[in-house]
Amino acid sequence: MTRRTKQIVVIGAVAATLAVGVGAAVAGGGIGFGDDHQAFLSDAAKRLNVTPAELKAALQGAYGDRLDAAVADGKLSGSESSYRKAGVPVSAWPTTSVCTSCVPS
């Protein structure tokens, strides 16, 4: 496996872990050590030998690609994808745009 391939695999794993870990931390009010999100990104970027900005851009790109794939597969509407890409919380979406399978009842 080439170094670049390893980086891509690790970035994918970090993206999945970040999505779950940061989501849980945010839902729980953080883990109590200041700016946890930025510290996590900085640590992961250092381990991958990239800048935090490069890691963040890679994660955002991967997230956007996954949303685009969900739209193409009919699992998400274009407007839902746009709201998610913009970081708009589901509670702020117009009610006609809310995916009932995406919102806990």
Rosetta blueprint (number, residue, H / E / L):
1 M L
2 T L
3 R H
4 R H
5 T H
6 K H
7 Q H
8 I H
9 V H
10 V H
11 I H
12 G H
13 A H
14 V H
15 A H
16 A H
17 T H
18 L H
19 A H
20 V H
21 G H
22 V H
23 G H
24 A H
25 A H
26 V H
27 A H
28 G L
29 G L
30 G L
31 I L
32 G L
33 F L
34 G L
35 D L
36 D H
37 H H
38 Q H
39 A H
40 F H
41 L H
42 S H
43 D H
44 A H
45 A H
46 K H
47 R H
48 L H
49 N L
50 V L
51 T L
52 P H
53 A H
54 E H
55 L H
56 K H
57 A H
58 A H
59 L H
60 Q H
61 G H
62 A H
63 Y H
64 G H
65 D H
66 R H
67 L H
68 D H
69 A H
70 A H
71 V H
72 A H
73 D L
74 G L
75 K L
76 L L
77 S L
78 G H
79 S H
80 E H
81 S H
82 S H
83 Y H
84 R H
85 K H
86 A H
87 G L
88 V L
89 P L
90 V H
91 S H
92 A H
93 W L
94 P L
95 T H
96 T H
97 S H
98 V L
99 C L
100 T L
101 S L
102 C L
103 V L
104 P L
105 S L
